[in-house]
Amino acid sequence: MIAAPTLMFLAASAVLLLVTGPTKAQAPQQQQVEIRGGETVEVPGAGGRLIKLRFSRVVADGVCVSPRGCARTGAPVVEIEAVGAAAPTYRLSPAAHLGAPFVPVQGRFVAFGELVSPPRELSTVNRAMPLDTYVLRLTVTP
């Protein structure tokens, strides 16, 4: 008696697989984002969700500013803002003691990738570089 319902279930499952066919489950892909200093970018996500990120400040670019050279350089530290109704500012850095290596933004994670700083000349070594000369590379999860 138990074999008949089991056989019917297996037959129905086989028919369902034949009708729908096998599908490939696609893992959501991480997105690489580049933001020039002072600019805002929209990052699309699953289900059409957008997050807006603004590259608002370079706290430290990690570049040696001494004309004699440095034994070691520091880690870059930047601030980004999630643009929206409640727009918090996040401090990111690859060095965890200076800032977070990644932060949660609207249900997704934004991770520090790289800060591309402009080349320095001897005449500009001790001056702050304009924000728009930097490019920040981030990784955003879906």
TIPA-754045 format. One record per atom (N, C-alpha, C, O): residue number from 1; atom name; x, y, z. Coordinates in Angstrom, 1 decimal, decimal comma. Example, Ala and Ser with C-alpha at 12.3 -4.5 7.8 and 13.67 -1.06 7.14 Angstrom:
2
 num atome     px     py     pz
   1     N   13,2   -5,7    7,8
   1    CA   12,3   -4,5    7,8
   1     C   13,2   -3,3    7,8
   1     O   14,2   -3,3    8,5
   2     N   12,8   -2,2    7,1
   2    CA   13,7   -1,1    7,1
   2     C   12,9    0,0    7,9
   2     O   13,4    1,1    8,0
//
This chain:
142
 num atome     px     py     pz
   1     N    0,8   -1,2    0,0
   1    CA    0,0    0,0    0,0
   1     C    0,8    1,3    0,0
   1     O    0,5    2,3   -0,6
   2     N    2,0    1,2    0,7
   2    CA    2,8    2,4    0,7
   2     C    3,6    2,6   -0,6
   2     O    3,9    3,8   -0,9
   3     N    3,8    1,6   -1,3
   3    CA    4,6    1,7   -2,5
   3     C    3,8    2,4   -3,6
   3     O    4,4    3,1   -4,4
   4     N    2,5    2,3   -3,7
   4    CA    1,7    3,0   -4,7
   4     C    1,8    4,5   -4,6
   4     O    2,1    5,2   -5,6
   5     N    1,6    5,1   -3,4
   5    CA    1,8    6,6   -3,3
   5     C    3,2    7,1   -3,6
   5     O    3,4    8,1   -4,2
   6     N    4,2    6,3   -3,2
   6    CA    5,6    6,6   -3,5
   6     C    5,9    6,6   -4,9
   6     O    6,5    7,5   -5,5
   7     N    5,3    5,6   -5,6
   7    CA    5,5    5,5   -7,1
   7     C    4,9    6,6   -7,8
   7     O    5,4    7,2   -8,8
   8     N    3,7    7,0   -7,3
   8    CA    3,0    8,1   -7,9
   8     C    3,7    9,4   -7,7
   8     O    3,8   10,3   -8,6
   9     N    4,3    9,6   -6,5
   9    CA    5,1   10,8   -6,3
   9     C    6,3   10,9   -7,2
   9     O    6,6   11,9   -7,7
  10     N    7,0    9,8   -7,3
  10    CA    8,2    9,7   -8,2
  10     C    7,8   10,0   -9,7
  10     O    8,5   10,7  -10,4
  11     N    6,7    9,5  -10,1
  11    CA    6,2    9,7  -11,5
  11     C    5,9   11,2  -11,7
  11     O    6,3   11,7  -12,7
  12     N    5,2   11,7  -10,7
  12    CA    4,8   13,2  -10,8
  12     C    6,1   14,1  -10,8
  12     O    6,2   15,0  -11,6
  13     N    7,1   13,7  -10,0
  13    CA    8,3   14,5   -9,9
  13     C    9,1   14,4  -11,3
  13     O    9,6   15,4  -11,7
  14     N    9,1   13,2  -11,9
  14    CA    9,8   13,0  -13,2
  14     C    9,1   13,8  -14,2
  14     O    9,8   14,5  -15,1
  15     N    7,7   13,8  -14,3
  15    CA    7,0   14,6  -15,2
  15     C    7,3   16,1  -15,0
  15     O    7,5   16,9  -16,0
  16     N    7,3   16,6  -13,8
  16    CA    7,6   18,0  -13,5
  16     C    9,0   18,4  -14,0
  16     O    9,1   19,5  -14,5
  17     N   10,0   17,5  -13,8
  17    CA   11,3   17,8  -14,2
  17     C   11,4   17,9  -15,7
  17     O   12,1   18,7  -16,3
  18     N   10,7   17,0  -16,4
  18    CA   10,7   17,0  -17,9
  18     C   10,0   18,2  -18,4
  18     O   10,5   18,8  -19,4
  19     N    9,0   18,7  -17,8
  19    CA    8,3   19,9  -18,3
  19     C    9,1   21,2  -18,0
  19     O    9,2   22,0  -18,9
  20     N    9,6   21,3  -16,8
  20    CA   10,3   22,5  -16,5
  20     C   11,7   22,5  -16,9
  20     O   12,3   23,6  -17,3
  21     N   12,4   21,3  -17,0
  21    CA   13,8   21,2  -17,5
  21     C   14,7   21,7  -16,4
  21     O   14,3   22,4  -15,4
  22     N   15,9   21,2  -16,5
  22    CA   16,9   21,7  -15,5
  22     C   17,3   23,1  -15,7
  22     O   17,4   23,6  -16,8
  23     N   17,5   23,8  -14,6
  23    CA   17,9   25,2  -14,6
  23     C   19,3   25,3  -13,9
  23     O   19,6   24,6  -13,0
  24     N   20,0   26,3  -14,3
  24    CA   21,3   26,6  -13,7
  24     C   21,1   27,7  -12,7
  24     O   20,6   28,8  -13,0
  25     N   21,4   27,4  -11,5
  25    CA   21,3   28,4  -10,4
  25     C   22,5   29,4  -10,6
  25     O   23,7   28,9  -10,6
  26     N   22,2   30,6  -10,8
  26    CA   23,3   31,6  -11,0
  26     C   23,6   32,3   -9,7
  26     O   22,7   32,9   -9,1
  27     N   24,8   32,2   -9,2
  27    CA   25,2   32,9   -8,0
  27     C   25,3   34,4   -8,4
  27     O   25,8   34,8   -9,4
  28     N   24,8   35,3   -7,5
  28    CA   24,9   36,7   -7,7
  28     C   26,4   37,1   -7,8
  28     O   27,2   36,6   -7,0
  29     N   26,7   38,0   -8,7
  29    CA   28,0   38,4   -8,9
  29     C   28,3   39,7   -8,1
  29     O   27,5   40,6   -8,0
  30     N   29,6   39,8   -7,7
  30    CA   30,0   41,0   -7,0
  30     C   30,3   42,0   -8,1
  30     O   30,7   41,7   -9,2
  31     N   30,1   43,3   -7,8
  31    CA   30,4   44,3   -8,7
  31     C   31,6   45,2   -8,3
  31     O   31,8   45,5   -7,1
  32     N   32,4   45,5   -9,3
  32    CA   33,5   46,4   -9,1
  32     C   33,1   47,8   -9,5
  32     O   32,6   48,0  -10,6
  33     N   33,3   48,7   -8,6
  33    CA   32,8   50,1   -8,8
  33     C   34,0   51,0   -8,7
  33     O   34,8   50,9   -7,8
  34     N   34,1   52,0   -9,6
  34    CA   35,1   53,1   -9,5
  34     C   34,4   54,4   -9,3
  34     O   33,4   54,7  -10,0
  35     N   34,8   55,2   -8,3
  35    CA   34,2   56,5   -8,0
  35     C   35,3   57,5   -8,0
  35     O   36,3   57,3   -7,3
  36     N   35,2   58,6   -8,8
  36    CA   36,1   59,7   -8,7
  36     C   35,7   60,5   -7,5
  36     O   34,6   60,6   -7,2
  37     N   36,7   61,1   -6,9
  37    CA   36,5   62,0   -5,7
  37     C   35,4   63,0   -5,9
  37     O   35,4   63,7   -6,9
  38     N   34,4   63,0   -5,0
  38    CA   33,3   64,0   -5,0
  38     C   32,2   63,6   -5,9
  38     O   31,1   64,2   -5,9
  39     N   32,3   62,5   -6,6
  39    CA   31,2   62,0   -7,4
  39     C   30,3   61,0   -6,7
  39     O   30,7   60,4   -5,7
  40     N   29,1   60,8   -7,3
  40    CA   28,2   59,8   -6,8
  40     C   27,9   58,8   -7,9
  40     O   27,7   59,2   -9,0
  41     N   27,8   57,5   -7,5
  41    CA   27,5   56,5   -8,5
  41     C   26,3   55,7   -8,0
  41     O   26,1   55,6   -6,8
  42     N   25,5   55,2   -8,9
  42    CA   24,4   54,3   -8,6
  42     C   24,9   52,8   -8,9
  42     O   25,4   52,6  -10,0
  43     N   24,7   52,0   -7,9
  43    CA   25,1   50,6   -8,1
  43     C   23,8   49,7   -8,1
  43     O   23,1   49,7   -7,1
  44     N   23,5   49,1   -9,2
  44    CA   22,3   48,3   -9,3
  44     C   22,5   47,0   -8,6
  44     O   23,6   46,5   -8,5
  45     N   21,4   46,5   -8,0
  45    CA   21,4   45,2   -7,3
  45     C   20,3   44,3   -7,7
  45     O   19,6   44,5   -8,7
  46     N   20,2   43,2   -7,0
  46    CA   19,1   42,2   -7,2
  46     C   17,8   42,8   -7,1
  46     O   17,5   43,6   -6,2
  47     N   16,9   42,5   -8,0
  47    CA   15,5   43,0   -7,9
  47     C   15,4   44,5   -8,2
  47     O   14,4   45,1   -7,9
  48     N   16,4   45,0   -8,9
  48    CA   16,3   46,5   -9,3
  48     C   16,6   47,4   -8,1
  48     O   16,5   48,6   -8,3
  49     N   17,1   46,9   -7,0
  49    CA   17,5   47,8   -5,9
  49     C   18,7   48,6   -6,2
  49     O   19,7   48,0   -6,7
  50     N   18,7   49,9   -6,1
  50    CA   19,8   50,7   -6,3
  50     C   20,3   51,3   -5,0
  50     O   19,6   51,6   -4,1
  51     N   21,7   51,4   -4,9
  51    CA   22,2   52,1   -3,8
  51     C   23,1   53,2   -4,5
  51     O   23,8   53,0   -5,5
  52     N   23,1   54,4   -3,8
  52    CA   23,9   55,5   -4,3
  52     C   25,1   55,7   -3,3
  52     O   24,8   55,8   -2,1
  53     N   26,3   55,7   -3,9
  53    CA   27,4   56,0   -3,0
  53     C   28,2   57,2   -3,5
  53     O   28,4   57,4   -4,7
  54     N   28,6   58,0   -2,5
  54    CA   29,4   59,2   -2,8
  54     C   30,7   59,1   -2,2
  54     O   30,8   58,8   -1,0
  55     N   31,8   59,4   -3,0
  55    CA   33,1   59,4   -2,4
  55     C   33,4   60,8   -1,9
  55     O   33,6   61,7   -2,7
  56     N   33,3   61,0   -0,6
  56    CA   33,3   62,3    0,0
  56     C   34,6   62,8    0,5
  56     O   34,7   64,1    0,6
  57     N   35,5   62,0    0,9
  57    CA   36,7   62,5    1,6
  57     C   37,9   61,5    1,6
  57     O   37,6   60,3    1,7
  58     N   39,1   62,0    1,4
  58    CA   40,3   61,2    1,6
  58     C   40,9   61,7    2,9
  58     O   41,3   62,9    3,1
  59     N   40,8   60,9    3,9
  59    CA   41,4   61,2    5,3
  59     C   42,9   61,1    5,2
  59     O   43,6   62,0    5,6
  60     N   43,4   60,0    4,6
  60    CA   44,8   59,8    4,4
  60     C   45,0   58,9    3,1
  60     O   44,3   57,9    3,0
  61     N   45,9   59,3    2,3
  61    CA   46,1   58,5    1,0
  61     C   47,2   57,4    1,2
  61     O   47,4   56,6    0,2
  62     N   47,9   57,4    2,3
  62    CA   49,0   56,4    2,5
  62     C   50,2   56,6    1,7
  62     O   51,1   55,8    1,7
  63     N   50,4   57,8    1,1
  63    CA   51,5   58,1    0,3
  63     C   52,6   58,8    1,1
  63     O   52,2   59,6    1,9
  64     N   53,8   58,4    1,0
  64    CA   54,9   59,1    1,7
  64     C   55,1   60,5    1,2
  64     O   55,2   60,7    0,0
  65     N   55,1   61,5    2,1
  65    CA   55,2   62,9    1,6
  65     C   56,5   63,5    1,9
  65     O   56,7   64,7    1,6
  66     N   57,5   62,7    2,4
  66    CA   58,8   63,2    2,6
  66     C   59,7   63,1    1,4
  66     O   59,7   62,1    0,7
  67     N   60,3   64,2    1,0
  67    CA   61,2   64,1   -0,2
  67     C   62,4   63,2    0,0
  67     O   63,0   62,7   -1,0
  68     N   62,7   62,8    1,3
  68    CA   63,8   61,9    1,5
  68     C   63,4   60,5    1,4
  68     O   64,2   59,6    1,4
  69     N   62,1   60,2    1,4
  69    CA   61,6   58,8    1,3
  69     C   61,1   58,4    2,7
  69     O   61,4   59,0    3,7
  70     N   60,4   57,3    2,7
  70    CA   59,8   56,8    4,0
  70     C   60,2   55,3    4,1
  70     O   60,3   54,6    3,1
  71     N   60,4   54,9    5,3
  71    CA   60,7   53,5    5,6
  71     C   59,5   52,6    5,2
  71     O   59,7   51,5    4,7
  72     N   58,3   53,1    5,6
  72    CA   57,1   52,5    5,2
  72     C   56,0   53,5    5,0
  72     O   56,1   54,6    5,6
  73     N   55,0   53,2    4,2
  73    CA   53,9   54,1    4,0
  73     C   52,7   53,7    4,9
  73     O   52,7   52,5    5,3
  74     N   51,8   54,6    5,0
  74    CA   50,6   54,2    5,8
  74     C   49,5   53,7    4,9
  74     O   49,7   53,5    3,7
  75     N   48,4   53,3    5,5
  75    CA   47,3   52,7    4,7
  75     C   46,4   53,9    4,3
  75     O   46,2   54,8    5,1
  76     N   45,7   53,8    3,2
  76    CA   44,8   54,8    2,8
  76     C   43,5   54,7    3,7
  76     O   43,1   53,6    4,1
  77     N   42,9   55,9    3,9
  77    CA   41,6   55,9    4,7
  77     C   40,7   56,9    3,9
  77     O   41,1   58,0    3,6
  78     N   39,5   56,4    3,6
  78    CA   38,6   57,3    2,8
  78     C   37,2   57,3    3,5
  78     O   37,0   56,4    4,4
  79     N   36,4   58,2    3,1
  79    CA   35,0   58,2    3,6
  79     C   34,1   58,2    2,4
  79     O   34,2   59,0    1,4
  80     N   33,0   57,4    2,5
  80    CA   32,0   57,3    1,5
  80     C   30,7   57,6    2,2
  80     O   30,5   57,3    3,4
  81     N   29,7   58,0    1,5
  81    CA   28,4   58,3    2,0
  81     C   27,3   57,5    1,2
  81     O   27,5   57,3    0,0
  82     N   26,4   56,9    1,9
  82    CA   25,2   56,3    1,3
  82     C   24,2   57,4    1,1
  82     O   23,7   57,9    2,1
  83     N   23,9   57,7   -0,1
  83    CA   23,0   58,8   -0,4
  83     C   21,6   58,4   -0,3
  83     O   21,2   57,3   -0,9
  84     N   20,8   59,1    0,5
  84    CA   19,4   58,7    0,7
  84     C   18,8   59,5    1,8
  84     O   19,4   60,5    2,2
  85     N   17,7   59,0    2,3
  85    CA   17,0   59,7    3,4
  85     C   17,9   59,8    4,7
  85     O   18,1   60,9    5,2
  86     N   18,4   58,7    5,1
  86    CA   19,3   58,7    6,3
  86     C   20,7   58,3    5,7
  86     O   21,0   57,2    5,6
  87     N   21,4   59,3    5,4
  87    CA   22,7   59,1    4,7
  87     C   23,9   59,1    5,7
  87     O   24,5   60,1    6,0
  88     N   24,2   57,9    6,2
  88    CA   25,4   57,8    7,0
  88     C   26,7   57,9    6,3
  88     O   26,7   57,7    5,0
  89     N   27,8   58,3    6,9
  89    CA   29,1   58,3    6,4
  89     C   29,9   57,1    6,9
  89     O   29,9   56,9    8,1
  90     N   30,6   56,5    6,0
  90    CA   31,4   55,3    6,4
  90     C   32,9   55,6    6,2
  90     O   33,2   56,2    5,2
  91     N   33,7   55,2    7,1
  91    CA   35,2   55,3    7,0
  91     C   35,7   53,9    6,6
  91     O   35,6   53,0    7,3
  92     N   36,4   53,9    5,4
  92    CA   36,9   52,6    4,9
  92     C   38,4   52,7    4,8
  92     O   39,0   53,7    4,5
  93     N   39,0   51,5    5,1
  93    CA   40,5   51,4    5,0
  93     C   40,8   49,9    4,9
  93     O   40,1   49,1    5,5
  94     N   41,9   49,5    4,2
  94    CA   42,3   48,1    4,2
  94     C   42,9   47,8    5,6
  94     O   43,0   46,6    6,0
  95     N   43,4   48,8    6,4
  95    CA   43,9   48,5    7,7
  95     C   42,8   48,7    8,7
  95     O   42,2   49,8    8,9
  96     N   42,4   47,6    9,3
  96    CA   41,2   47,6   10,2
  96     C   41,3   48,5   11,4
  96     O   40,3   48,9   11,9
  97     N   42,5   48,8   11,8
  97    CA   42,6   49,7   13,0
  97     C   42,4   51,2   12,6
  97     O   42,2   52,0   13,5
  98     N   42,3   51,5   11,3
  98    CA   42,1   52,9   10,9
  98     C   40,7   53,1   10,4
  98     O   40,1   54,2   10,5
  99     N   40,1   52,1    9,8
  99    CA   38,7   52,1    9,3
  99     C   38,2   50,7    9,0
  99     O   39,0   49,8    9,0
 100     N   37,0   50,6    8,6
 100    CA   36,4   49,3    8,3
 100     C   36,9   48,8    6,9
 100     O   36,8   49,6    6,0
 101     N   37,3   47,6    6,8
 101    CA   37,6   47,1    5,4
 101     C   36,3   46,9    4,6
 101     O   36,4   46,9    3,4
 102     N   35,2   46,7    5,2
 102    CA   33,9   46,6    4,5
 102     C   32,8   47,1    5,5
 102     O   32,9   47,0    6,7
 103     N   31,7   47,6    4,9
 103    CA   30,6   48,1    5,7
 103     C   29,3   47,6    5,1
 103     O   29,2   47,4    3,8
 104     N   28,2   47,4    5,9
 104    CA   26,9   47,1    5,3
 104     C   26,2   48,4    4,9
 104     O   26,1   49,3    5,7
 105     N   25,7   48,4    3,7
 105    CA   24,9   49,5    3,2
 105     C   23,7   49,0    2,6
 105     O   23,7   48,3    1,5
 106     N   22,5   49,3    3,2
 106    CA   21,2   48,9    2,7
 106     C   21,1   47,5    2,3
 106     O   20,7   47,1    1,2
 107     N   21,6   46,6    3,2
 107    CA   21,5   45,2    3,0
 107     C   22,6   44,5    2,1
 107     O   22,5   43,4    1,8
 108     N   23,5   45,3    1,7
 108    CA   24,6   44,8    0,9
 108     C   25,9   45,2    1,5
 108     O   26,0   46,0    2,4
 109     N   27,0   44,6    1,1
 109    CA   28,3   44,9    1,7
 109     C   29,2   45,7    0,7
 109     O   29,2   45,3   -0,5
 110     N   29,8   46,8    1,1
 110    CA   30,7   47,6    0,3
 110     C   32,1   47,4    0,9
 110     O   32,3   47,7    2,1
 111     N   33,0   46,9    0,1
 111    CA   34,4   46,6    0,6
 111     C   35,4   47,5   -0,1
 111     O   35,3   47,8   -1,3
 112     N   36,4   48,0    0,7
 112    CA   37,5   48,8    0,2
 112     C   38,3   47,9   -0,8
 112     O   38,6   46,8   -0,6
 113     N   38,6   48,5   -2,0
 113    CA   39,4   47,8   -3,0
 113     C   40,8   48,5   -3,1
 113     O   41,8   47,9   -2,7
 114     N   40,8   49,7   -3,6
 114    CA   42,0   50,4   -3,8
 114     C   41,8   51,9   -4,0
 114     O   40,7   52,3   -4,5
 115     N   42,7   52,7   -3,5
 115    CA   42,7   54,1   -3,7
 115     C   43,8   54,5   -4,7
 115     O   45,0   54,3   -4,4
 116     N   43,4   55,0   -5,8
 116    CA   44,4   55,4   -6,8
 116     C   44,6   56,9   -6,6
 116     O   43,7   57,7   -6,8
 117     N   45,9   57,2   -6,2
 117    CA   46,2   58,6   -5,9
 117     C   47,0   59,2   -7,1
 117     O   47,7   58,4   -7,8
 118     N   46,9   60,5   -7,3
 118    CA   47,6   61,1   -8,4
 118     C   49,1   61,1   -8,1
 118     O   49,5   61,1   -6,9
 119     N   50,0   61,2   -9,1
 119    CA   51,4   61,3   -8,9
 119     C   51,7   62,6   -8,2
 119     O   51,1   63,6   -8,5
 120     N   52,7   62,6   -7,4
 120    CA   53,1   63,8   -6,7
 120     C   54,4   64,4   -7,3
 120     O   55,3   63,6   -7,6
 121     N   54,5   65,7   -7,3
 121    CA   55,7   66,3   -7,8
 121     C   56,4   66,9   -6,5
 121     O   55,7   67,1   -5,5
 122     N   57,6   67,3   -6,6
 122    CA   58,3   67,9   -5,4
 122     C   57,6   69,2   -5,0
 122     O   57,6   69,5   -3,8
 123     N   57,1   69,9   -6,0
 123    CA   56,4   71,2   -5,6
 123     C   55,1   71,0   -4,9
 123     O   54,6   72,0   -4,3
 124     N   54,5   69,8   -5,0
 124    CA   53,2   69,6   -4,4
 124     C   53,2   68,6   -3,2
 124     O   52,2   68,1   -2,8
 125     N   54,4   68,3   -2,8
 125    CA   54,6   67,2   -1,8
 125     C   53,9   67,4   -0,5
 125     O   53,3   66,4    0,0
 126     N   53,8   68,6    0,0
 126    CA   53,2   68,8    1,3
 126     C   51,8   69,4    1,2
 126     O   51,3   69,9    2,2
 127     N   51,3   69,5    0,0
 127    CA   49,9   70,1   -0,2
 127     C   48,9   69,0   -0,3
 127     O   49,2   68,0   -0,9
 128     N   47,7   69,3    0,2
 128    CA   46,6   68,3    0,0
 128     C   46,2   68,3   -1,5
 128     O   46,1   69,4   -2,1
 129     N   46,0   67,1   -2,0
 129    CA   45,6   67,0   -3,4
 129     C   44,1   67,2   -3,5
 129     O   43,4   66,9   -2,6
 130     N   43,6   67,8   -4,6
 130    CA   42,2   68,0   -4,8
 130     C   41,5   66,6   -4,8
 130     O   42,0   65,6   -5,3
 131     N   40,3   66,5   -4,2
 131    CA   39,5   65,3   -4,1
 131     C   39,3   64,7   -5,4
 131     O   39,3   63,4   -5,6
 132     N   39,0   65,5   -6,4
 132    CA   38,6   64,9   -7,8
 132     C   39,8   64,3   -8,5
 132     O   39,6   63,7   -9,6
 133     N   41,0   64,3   -7,9
 133    CA   42,2   63,6   -8,6
 133     C   42,3   62,2   -8,1
 133     O   43,1   61,5   -8,6
 134     N   41,5   61,8   -7,1
 134    CA   41,6   60,4   -6,6
 134     C   40,5   59,6   -7,2
 134     O   39,4   60,1   -7,6
 135     N   40,8   58,3   -7,4
 135    CA   39,8   57,3   -7,8
 135     C   39,7   56,2   -6,8
 135     O   40,8   55,6   -6,4
 136     N   38,5   55,9   -6,3
 136    CA   38,3   54,8   -5,3
 136     C   37,7   53,6   -6,0
 136     O   36,7   53,7   -6,7
 137     N   38,3   52,5   -5,8
 137    CA   37,8   51,2   -6,3
 137     C   37,1   50,4   -5,2
 137     O   37,8   50,2   -4,1
 138     N   35,9   50,0   -5,3
 138    CA   35,1   49,3   -4,3
 138     C   34,6   48,0   -4,9
 138     O   34,4   47,9   -6,1
 139     N   34,3   47,1   -4,0
 139    CA   33,6   45,9   -4,4
 139     C   32,2   45,9   -3,7
 139     O   32,2   46,1   -2,4
 140     N   31,1   45,7   -4,4
 140    CA   29,8   45,7   -3,8
 140     C   29,2   44,3   -4,0
 140     O   29,1   43,8   -5,1
 141     N   28,6   43,7   -2,9
 141    CA   27,9   42,5   -3,1
 141     C   26,5   42,7   -3,5
 141     O   26,0   43,8   -3,3
 142     N   25,9   41,7   -4,1
 142    CA   24,5   41,9   -4,6
 142     C   23,5   41,9   -3,4
 142     O   22,3   42,0   -3,7
//
